[in-house]
Amino acid sequence: MPKKNIKIFFITLSFIQLIGFQCLAHKNDFFDQAIVHEIRINFYVEHYWDSLIYSKSNFEKTETYQYVPCNVNVDGNLFYYCGLRLKGNSSYSDYKGKKKSFKIKFDEFVACQDMNGISELNLNNSHRDPTFLREKLYYDFLRDNNVIAPKCTFTKLYINDVYWGVYLLVEEVDKKFIKNNFTSANGNLYKGDPLSTLCWKGEDQEAYYKSYKKITNLNANNWTDLVQLTNILDHSIHSDEIYFHSLDSIIDLRVMLNVFAANTILVNTDSYNYGAPHNFFLYFDLDSKKMKWIAWDANYSFDAFSPVFSYSDAVNVSFFYNNTQKANSSILYNLYNNKYIRKMYLDAINEMTQNFNSTYFNTKIDSLSDLIREDVYADTLKMYSNEYFERNLTETIGDIADPGAYVPGLKTFFVDRRKSVLLQLKKEGYK
């Protein structure tokens, strides 16, 4: 069959299947259903794993994503000729075996194909999290505190009819995400990765290309908004008032500091204001004429991993922790030492702490662990044992005095961290 006819065939089949799915999915938001979804991936080629590994290694050299063609069945609804690739850094290299993280792209080979408006899905393997819950709890906490963040839910994954285990499905931050969360969707969207310090690198936008990825408006390729933001952030030479107002004119400080507050309360060690300067998106909202900070990649929240914190260090870490060896330490210094920004940041922590209570978290931990328990037990490719899944809901695993050698128990960590948060707030004058 000619290549053109093959493509028409796949488009027709996808359209027929999609009609049925969209009628069903409109009744309930895909990410909000209290179920474990089921995704089945089937490849056209026998040596699909070699192709996935090759495309991943090739990306490291060329920075070009290559997807492997496959069929994707989501809850019984079939989509033909989708693309799949491996994703992740530590979740890829440090997670032994084949239970890697994946990205599904429904429209990689068939233009305009989507799953009820969803073009891409991230399947995260919950690296270093025996409970599978940390990233879900983090994003839900943000959203429950009225902070825009990706939605997420759970799925069972099968590849060529072999059970690959439990995955966290995370909404892609792309133009469709922007349309769903902002009035205007025509602004610039940037991803802060791999080392996005937000430090000033001069007026030439090409100096920023290696540190950020532009997601939208690629043809226009105008980076003026990001360059202007870094210029203001990195030059606090004026009074506190002038610096505050200058910065607030280009970025929504309340949104940014709300994310910082969540990272602080939940000790998200791989976030901009704690671990490394990456794992965020910036969207320039054309209505407000301001950058909006969007959180990303939170599997290390609840201190899942840190090369520098012991357990005691983590639960007592300061609101203003700033590792001076990190390239973004000057930016954090500027923010934390501005009296107006400091007050706004502390207000955000204080407000979020109202929801940082045992009723909220224990209820979510219990309900979510009950939801996925059976499927976790059946997952033979997971990083930790069934015993560790159960124990880590409450107990800390490993040597708490050795940074990087332990994983805090969720409920225990919550209790200890909350005590420290309340004590620090009291010292700052909050009741």
C-alpha positions in Angstrom: 0.0 0.0 0.0 1.5 3.4 -0.9 2.7 5.5 2.0 0.0 8.2 1.4 -2.8 5.6 1.6 -1.3 4.2 4.8 -1.5 7.6 6.4 -5.1 8.1 5.3 -5.9 4.7 6.7 -4.5 5.5 10.1 -6.2 8.9 10.2 -9.6 7.4 9.4 -9.3 4.7 12.0 -8.1 7.1 14.6 -11.1 9.4 13.9 -13.6 6.6 14.2 -12.2 5.5 17.5 -11.8 9.0 18.8 -15.5 9.9 18.3 -16.5 7.2 20.8 -13.8 8.2 23.3 -14.7 11.9 23.2 -18.4 11.2 23.8 -17.4 9.2 26.9 -14.6 11.5 28.2 -16.6 14.7 28.1 -18.7 13.3 31.0 -15.7 13.3 33.3 -12.3 14.9 33.1 -9.7 12.3 32.4 -7.4 13.3 35.2 -10.1 13.8 37.8 -11.7 10.3 37.7 -11.0 8.4 40.9 -9.8 5.3 39.0 -6.6 3.7 37.9 -6.6 4.0 34.1 -5.3 1.3 31.8 -3.0 2.0 28.9 -1.9 -0.6 26.5 0.9 0.1 24.0 1.6 -2.2 21.0 4.5 -1.6 18.7 4.7 -2.3 14.9 8.4 -3.4 15.1 9.8 -6.4 16.9 12.9 -4.7 18.3 11.1 -1.7 19.7 13.2 -1.5 22.9 16.4 -1.1 20.9 14.7 1.7 18.9 13.6 3.5 22.2 17.1 3.2 23.6 18.7 4.5 20.4 16.4 7.5 20.2 17.1 8.4 23.8 20.9 8.2 23.3 20.6 10.1 20.0 18.8 12.9 21.8 21.7 13.4 24.1 23.8 14.1 21.0 21.4 15.9 18.7 18.8 17.4 21.1 16.2 16.1 18.7 13.4 13.9 19.9 12.6 10.8 17.9 9.5 8.8 18.6 8.8 5.1 17.9 5.5 4.4 16.2 2.9 2.4 18.2 -0.8 1.9 18.8 -2.1 3.2 22.1 -5.2 1.9 23.9 -6.5 4.1 26.7 -9.3 2.6 28.8 -10.4 0.5 25.8 -10.2 3.3 23.2 -7.7 2.7 20.5 -5.4 5.3 18.9 -3.3 4.3 15.9 0.1 5.4 14.9 1.1 7.4 18.0 4.6 8.1 19.0 6.4 6.9 22.2 9.8 7.8 23.6 11.8 7.4 26.8 12.1 10.5 29.0 13.8 11.6 32.2 17.3 12.1 33.6 17.8 10.4 37.0 14.6 8.5 36.6 16.1 7.0 33.4 19.8 6.4 34.3 19.3 5.5 38.0 16.2 3.3 37.6 17.6 -0.1 36.7 15.6 -2.4 34.4 13.0 -1.5 31.8 10.5 0.4 33.9 11.6 3.7 32.5 9.5 6.9 32.2 7.8 7.5 28.8 6.1 10.2 26.8 3.2 9.4 24.5 2.6 11.8 21.6 -0.8 11.1 20.0 -0.2 13.5 17.0 3.5 12.7 16.3 2.6 10.8 13.0 -1.1 11.7 12.6 -1.8 15.4 12.4 -4.4 16.7 14.9 -4.9 13.4 16.6 -5.6 13.8 20.3 -7.3 12.1 23.2 -10.2 14.4 24.0 -7.9 17.5 23.7 -4.8 15.8 25.1 -1.9 15.6 22.6 0.8 14.3 25.0 0.9 12.2 28.1 3.8 11.8 30.5 4.1 8.4 32.2 6.4 8.8 35.2 7.9 5.8 37.0 8.0 7.4 40.5 11.8 7.1 40.8 13.0 6.8 44.4 9.4 6.9 45.7 8.3 3.5 47.2 4.8 4.9 47.7 4.2 6.2 44.2 2.4 9.2 45.8 4.8 12.0 46.2 4.4 13.8 42.9 0.6 13.3 43.0 0.4 14.8 46.5 2.6 17.8 45.4 0.6 18.7 42.4 -2.7 18.2 44.2 -1.5 20.4 47.1 -0.7 23.2 44.6 -4.0 22.9 42.8 -5.9 22.7 46.2 -4.2 26.0 47.0 -5.4 27.6 43.8 -2.0 27.5 42.1 -2.0 26.5 38.4 -0.2 23.2 38.0 -0.4 20.0 35.9 -3.1 17.5 36.7 -2.1 13.9 37.3 -3.6 10.5 37.9 -2.6 6.8 37.9 -2.5 4.2 35.2 -1.6 0.5 34.7 0.7 0.2 31.7 1.0 -2.8 29.4 3.5 -3.0 26.6 2.9 -5.6 24.0 0.5 -7.2 26.5 3.2 -7.4 29.2 2.3 -5.7 32.5 4.8 -2.8 33.0 3.4 -1.7 36.3 1.9 1.4 37.9 2.7 4.8 36.4 1.8 8.4 37.3 0.1 10.1 34.3 1.1 13.8 34.3 -0.5 16.4 32.1 1.9 18.0 29.5 2.6 21.7 29.9 2.1 22.8 26.3 -0.1 25.2 24.3 -3.2 23.2 25.1 -2.4 23.4 28.8 -2.0 27.1 28.4 -5.4 27.4 26.7 -7.0 25.5 29.5 -5.5 27.7 32.2 -5.1 31.2 30.8 -7.3 33.6 29.0 -4.7 34.2 26.3 -2.7 31.3 24.8 -0.5 33.2 22.4 2.4 34.2 24.7 5.8 32.7 24.9 6.2 29.4 26.9 9.6 28.4 28.1 10.8 25.3 29.9 13.6 25.9 32.5 15.9 23.0 31.7 18.6 21.8 32.1 20.3 24.5 34.2 18.1 27.6 34.0 19.5 29.9 36.6 17.5 33.0 35.5 20.8 34.9 35.7 21.5 37.7 33.3 23.5 36.7 30.2 23.4 39.9 28.3 21.0 41.2 25.6 21.8 38.5 23.0 19.0 36.0 23.2 21.2 33.3 21.7 23.1 33.2 25.1 19.9 31.7 26.6 19.3 28.9 24.1 21.2 26.2 25.9 19.6 26.9 29.3 15.9 27.1 28.3 13.7 25.5 25.8 11.1 27.6 23.9 7.8 25.7 23.5 5.6 28.2 21.6 6.0 30.9 18.9 9.0 29.2 17.5 8.8 31.0 14.1 8.8 34.4 15.7 11.7 33.3 18.0 11.5 36.5 20.1 13.0 36.0 23.6 12.8 39.6 24.7 10.4 38.8 27.6 12.8 36.2 29.2 15.9 38.4 28.6 14.1 41.3 30.3 13.1 39.2 33.3 16.6 37.9 33.9 18.0 41.5 33.6 15.7 42.7 36.4 16.1 39.6 38.6 19.9 39.7 38.5 20.3 43.5 39.2 19.0 44.5 42.6 21.0 47.7 42.6 18.0 49.9 43.5 16.0 50.2 46.7 13.9 47.4 47.9 10.8 49.2 46.7 12.1 49.9 43.2 13.4 46.3 42.8 10.1 44.9 44.0 7.9 47.0 41.6 10.3 46.5 38.7 10.2 42.7 39.1 6.4 42.6 39.8 5.9 44.4 36.5 7.4 41.5 34.5 6.6 38.4 36.5 3.6 37.5 38.7 5.5 37.4 42.0 2.5 36.0 43.9 2.3 32.9 41.6 6.1 32.4 41.7 6.3 32.7 45.5 3.3 30.3 45.9 5.3 27.7 44.1 8.4 28.5 46.1 6.3 28.2 49.3 5.0 24.7 48.3 8.6 23.6 47.5 9.6 24.8 50.9 6.8 23.3 52.9 7.0 19.9 51.1 10.8 20.0 50.8 10.9 19.5 47.0 14.6 19.0 46.8 14.9 19.1 43.0 13.2 22.5 42.6 14.6 26.0 41.7 14.7 27.3 45.3 16.2 24.1 46.8 18.2 21.7 44.7 19.0 22.7 41.1 17.9 25.6 39.0 15.5 23.8 36.7 12.1 22.0 36.7 9.8 24.9 35.9 8.0 26.6 33.1 7.5 30.3 32.4 4.6 31.6 30.4 4.3 35.2 29.4 0.6 35.9 29.8 -0.4 38.6 27.2 -3.4 39.7 29.3 -1.4 40.6 32.4 1.8 41.2 30.5 3.6 39.1 33.2 5.5 35.9 33.3 3.6 33.1 35.1 5.6 30.4 37.0 4.5 26.8 36.5 5.9 24.0 38.6 7.2 20.8 37.0 8.8 17.4 38.0 8.1 16.9 41.7 9.0 13.2 42.3 11.6 14.4 44.9 9.1 16.2 47.0 8.8 15.1 50.7 12.6 14.9 50.6 12.6 11.7 48.4 16.3 12.4 47.7 18.9 14.9 48.6 22.7 14.5 48.4 23.2 17.2 51.2 20.3 16.8 53.7 20.2 14.3 56.5 16.7 13.6 57.7 17.1 16.2 60.5 18.4 18.7 58.0 15.4 18.2 55.7 12.6 18.5 58.2 14.2 21.6 59.7 15.4 23.2 56.5 15.1 27.0 56.5 12.5 28.9 54.5 15.4 30.8 53.1 17.8 27.9 52.4 20.2 29.1 49.7 23.1 26.9 48.7 25.8 29.5 47.8 27.5 26.9 45.6 24.6 26.9 43.2 24.6 29.1 40.2 21.3 30.7 41.0 22.3 31.7 44.6 22.6 35.3 43.7 18.9 35.4 42.4 17.7 33.8 45.6 19.7 36.2 47.6 18.1 39.1 45.8 14.6 37.7 46.4 15.0 36.6 50.1 16.7 39.9 51.1 14.1 42.2 49.6 11.7 43.1 52.5 8.6 43.3 50.3 9.3 40.0 48.5 10.3 38.3 51.7 7.0 39.3 53.3 4.9 38.1 50.3 6.8 34.7 50.4 6.2 34.3 54.2 2.5 35.2 53.7 2.3 32.4 51.1 3.9 29.9 53.4 1.6 30.9 56.2 -1.5 30.7 54.0 -0.6 27.3 52.6 0.1 25.9 56.1 -3.6 26.1 56.8 -4.0 23.2 54.4 -0.8 21.5 55.6 -2.5 19.5 58.3 -2.9 15.8 59.2 -6.5 15.6 58.1 -5.7 16.8 54.6 -2.6 14.6 54.0 -3.5 11.5 55.9 -6.9 11.3 54.1 -5.2 11.7 50.7 -2.4 9.2 51.5 -4.9 6.6 52.7 -7.3 7.0 49.8 -4.6 7.1 47.1 -2.7 4.1 48.5 -5.9 2.1 48.7 -6.6 3.0 45.1 -3.3 1.8 43.7 -2.4 -1.0 46.2 -3.5 -4.0 44.2 -1.8 -2.8 41.0 1.4 -1.9 42.9 1.5 -5.4 44.4 1.2 -6.9 40.9 4.0 -4.6 39.6 7.2 -6.8 39.4 9.3 -4.1 37.7 9.0 -1.4 40.4 12.0 0.0 42.2 11.0 -1.1 45.7 9.3 -4.1 47.2 5.6 -4.4 48.4 6.9 -4.2 52.0 8.6 -0.9 51.3 5.5 0.4 49.6 3.5 -0.2 52.8 6.2 0.8 55.3 7.1 4.1 53.5 3.6 5.4 53.8 4.5 5.9 57.4 8.1 4.8 58.1 11.4 6.2 56.9 13.5 3.7 55.0 17.3 3.7 55.2 19.9 5.6 57.3 18.5 9.0 58.3 21.9 10.4 59.1 23.3 9.7 55.6 22.2 12.1 52.9 20.8 10.3 49.9 20.6 7.0 51.7 17.1 7.2 53.1 13.5 7.9 51.9 11.3 9.6 54.5 8.0 8.0 55.5 5.2 10.2 54.2 3.2 10.5 57.4 6.2 10.7 59.7 7.8 13.3 57.6 4.7 15.4 57.4 4.4 15.5 61.2 8.1 16.5 61.7 8.1 19.0 58.9 4.9 20.7 60.0 6.4 21.3 63.5 9.4 23.0 62.0 7.3 25.1 59.6 5.0 26.3 62.4 8.1 27.1 64.6 9.7 29.1 61.8 6.5 31.0 61.2 6.2 31.8 64.9 9.8 33.2 64.9 8.8 35.4 61.9 5.9 36.8 63.8 3.0 34.7 62.6 0.6 33.2 65.0 
